[in-house]
Amino acid sequence: MLLSTDIWVAALIRRTELGGGFAVVARKGDARAGSVLVKVLNRAQGTTRLYAEATRGDGERVWMQPSLSDQEPELDRYIERAARIDPDIWVVEIDDRDGRHFLTEPVEQG
C-alpha cells in the first residue's frame, strides 16, 4: 500500500530535519495522489538538483533527475512548466549543506 502524498511529504521533511537539513513545501498539490518534485539546494557549492518521481518498467518507484542542470533558475523554469501541466504536483525544497536529498527510494543516476 502506498502512502498518500501529504503523509509521504511530511515524512521526507521529518527525515531531512532529523538529518540536520531544512525542508519546506514550496508548492502543495493533491493530498492523496499528487506527484512530487524535490529540489535540493547546496548553498556551500552553489548548486541545485531536482528529482522527480518515476516508475520503471518493472513497476518499481524510483527518483530521477529530469534536468541535469545544477542552475536554480533553469530548474525553477522546469518546475513552473511541470506545474502548468500537472496542477496537482507538490514541490519540496531541501536546503542541506552537504546536498543530500534524503530520499529513501532508489535514485537513478542520469
VMD Tcl script that draws the C-alpha trace (Angstrom):
set ca {
  {0.00 0.00 0.00}
  {1.36 3.40 -0.97}
  {1.13 6.36 1.37}
  {-0.87 9.41 0.42}
  {1.30 12.21 -0.87}
  {0.78 14.51 2.10}
  {1.96 11.84 4.55}
  {4.93 10.93 2.33}
  {5.97 14.60 2.09}
  {5.68 15.06 5.86}
  {7.95 12.02 6.35}
  {10.53 13.44 3.90}
  {10.54 16.76 5.74}
  {10.95 14.98 9.07}
  {13.85 12.84 7.76}
  {15.51 15.99 6.46}
  {15.16 17.80 9.79}
  {16.46 14.78 11.72}
  {19.46 14.70 9.36}
  {20.30 18.35 10.02}
  {18.80 19.84 6.86}
  {15.90 22.19 6.31}
  {12.88 21.36 4.16}
  {9.73 23.20 3.19}
  {6.73 22.58 0.97}
  {7.15 25.18 -1.76}
  {4.04 24.06 -3.63}
  {1.21 21.96 -2.28}
  {-0.63 19.65 -4.64}
  {-3.26 16.96 -4.31}
  {-3.05 15.44 -0.82}
  {-3.82 11.90 -1.91}
  {-2.22 11.37 -5.29}
  {-0.15 14.37 -6.33}
  {3.27 13.68 -7.79}
  {6.32 15.24 -6.15}
  {9.39 17.19 -7.26}
  {12.25 17.50 -4.78}
  {14.58 20.47 -5.21}
  {17.86 20.18 -3.31}
  {19.92 23.29 -2.59}
  {23.59 23.08 -1.65}
  {24.48 26.66 -0.82}
  {28.09 25.80 0.06}
  {28.74 24.67 -3.52}
  {26.17 26.98 -5.09}
  {24.37 24.13 -6.85}
  {20.82 22.89 -7.07}
  {19.49 19.49 -8.13}
  {15.97 18.44 -8.99}
  {14.45 14.98 -8.53}
  {11.18 13.70 -9.96}
  {9.21 10.55 -9.23}
  {9.23 7.91 -11.95}
  {8.12 4.32 -12.32}
  {10.45 1.85 -14.00}
  {9.19 -0.79 -16.41}
  {9.14 -3.35 -13.58}
  {6.79 -1.13 -11.57}
  {9.37 -0.01 -9.01}
  {9.10 3.60 -7.83}
  {12.37 5.46 -8.37}
  {13.62 9.03 -8.48}
  {15.45 10.59 -11.39}
  {16.87 13.95 -12.36}
  {14.58 15.32 -15.11}
  {17.11 18.06 -15.84}
  {20.84 17.64 -15.44}
  {21.31 21.36 -14.89}
  {22.55 22.49 -11.49}
  {21.45 26.10 -12.00}
  {18.50 27.14 -9.86}
  {16.82 29.46 -12.41}
  {16.73 26.67 -15.02}
  {15.28 24.20 -12.53}
  {12.71 26.75 -11.39}
  {11.58 27.12 -15.01}
  {11.24 23.33 -15.22}
  {9.11 23.35 -12.06}
  {6.89 26.11 -13.49}
  {6.31 24.11 -16.68}
  {5.57 20.94 -14.69}
  {3.03 22.81 -12.52}
  {1.24 24.15 -15.61}
  {0.96 20.60 -16.96}
  {0.06 18.98 -13.62}
  {-1.70 21.33 -11.17}
  {-1.68 18.56 -8.51}
  {2.13 18.48 -8.27}
  {3.97 19.07 -4.99}
  {7.37 20.77 -4.73}
  {9.55 20.15 -1.68}
  {12.68 22.27 -1.28}
  {15.53 20.87 0.79}
  {18.43 23.03 1.91}
  {21.32 20.89 3.09}
  {24.95 21.89 3.49}
  {26.02 18.50 2.08}
  {23.50 18.49 -0.75}
  {21.69 15.36 0.48}
  {18.22 14.58 -0.89}
  {17.00 12.35 1.99}
  {15.04 10.13 -0.40}
  {14.81 6.51 0.73}
  {13.66 5.10 -2.61}
  {16.25 4.29 -5.32}
  {17.67 7.30 -7.18}
  {18.57 6.65 -10.83}
  {21.75 8.33 -11.99}
  {21.25 10.17 -15.27}
}
mol new
graphics top color blue
foreach p $ca { graphics top sphere $p radius 0.5 }
foreach p [lrange $ca 0 end-1] q [lrange $ca 1 end] { graphics top cylinder $p $q radius 0.2 }
display resetview
